Amino acid sequence: MRIQDATAADLPGILAIYNDAVLNTTAIWNETQVDLANRDAWLVERQAQGFPVLVASAAGEILGYATYGTWRSIEGFRHSVEHSVYVRRDQRGQGLGSLLLQTLIERAKAAELHVIVAAIESENLTSIRLHERLGFVITGQMPQVGRKFERWLDLTFMQLTLPEQRSSR
Ligand SMILES: CC(C)(COP(=O)(O)OP(=O)(O)OC[C@H]1O[C@@H](n2cnc3c(N)ncnc32)[C@H](O)[C@@H]1OP(=O)(O)O)[C@@H](O)C(=O)NCCC(=O)NCCS
């Protein structure tokens, strides 16, 4: 298994994981599946902005991915990013999510970012536990701000504050 920056060749694997999360989970609050062109545009945009899209793969198969991007587009938020991490259903619980997130944190440090924000559906205890283990703390709770599968969803905000960089602009 290796973790690398995503290329266009990885998009079918990313697409399958993304659409599985759309159809079967409250990890992402969309109910509409996307196509390859959508993920292609997303990858191009992320990379053009200098943000990482990491994939975990083995024997040519995509097992999971992690990325971060703009949290809020107002200038004052430029030192903060919001990330996401997804592991293929049959690969969960083996440490892959932790590995992807650890690698993403290293990228954020290298990019001299200050805060990584996680917005997690409040019943997603696996994700909350994973983030706590890597040093994230809960900083906000927003009841019933979302809706999927005909029920209200609560949002838990977590954040990891990275050491301040001397060059913070
Ligand atoms: C959340 C997710 C990325 C975690 O990836 P993973 O590879 O399964 O995670 P890991 O194996 O590295 O670690 C999972 C941790 O959660 C724990 N865990 C597993 N199932 C759990 C559950 N039902 N409740 C609480 N904790 C659980 C594991 O024990 C492990 O903790 P430990 O190492 O302290 O024992 C993965 O489950 C996933 O893709 N879920 C669907 C999408 C999603 O929710 N993404 C996050 C959106 S914010």
The ligand as a Gaussian input file, in Angstrom:
#p B3LYP/6-31G(d) Opt

LIG

0 1
 C      -14.000000       7.518000       8.916000
 C      -13.049000       6.668000       8.064000
 C      -12.297000       7.577000       7.103000
 C      -12.039000       6.005000       9.018000
 O      -11.130000       5.252000       8.230000
 P      -10.583000       3.838000       8.754000
 O       -9.504000       3.393000       7.834000
 O      -11.727000       2.928000       8.964000
 O       -9.979000       4.308000      10.134000
 P       -8.841000       3.620000      11.014000
 O       -8.868000       2.150000      10.785000
 O       -7.571000       4.341000      10.771000
 O       -9.304000       4.016000      12.481000
 C      -10.639000       3.974000      12.830000
 C      -10.728000       4.196000      14.311000
 O      -12.082000       4.246000      14.636000
 C      -12.384000       3.135000      15.473000
 N      -13.696000       2.658000      15.089000
 C      -13.991000       1.810000      14.115000
 N      -15.314000       1.629000      14.056000
 C      -15.842000       2.403000      15.036000
 C      -17.165000       2.668000      15.488000
 N      -18.230000       2.081000      14.934000
 N      -17.338000       3.528000      16.519000
 C      -16.290000       4.119000      17.100000
 N      -15.012000       3.906000      16.694000
 C      -14.796000       3.067000      15.687000
 C      -11.320000       2.130000      15.250000
 O      -11.234000       1.301000      16.385000
 C      -10.137000       3.039000      15.079000
 O       -9.700000       3.545000      16.304000
 P       -8.446000       2.879000      17.073000
 O       -7.309000       2.858000      16.110000
 O       -8.245000       3.818000      18.232000
 O       -8.899000       1.524000      17.441000
 C      -13.803000       5.532000       7.310000
 O      -14.525000       4.777000       8.228000
 C      -14.723000       6.047000       6.219000
 O      -14.305000       6.252000       5.090000
 N      -16.003000       6.249000       6.571000
 C      -16.988000       6.769000       5.622000
 C      -16.671000       8.188000       5.204000
 C      -16.471000       9.084000       6.402000
 O      -17.192000       9.004000       7.391000
 N      -15.480000       9.988000       6.270000
 C      -15.204000      10.992000       7.278000
 C      -16.088000      12.147000       7.040000
 S      -15.760000      13.420000       8.225000

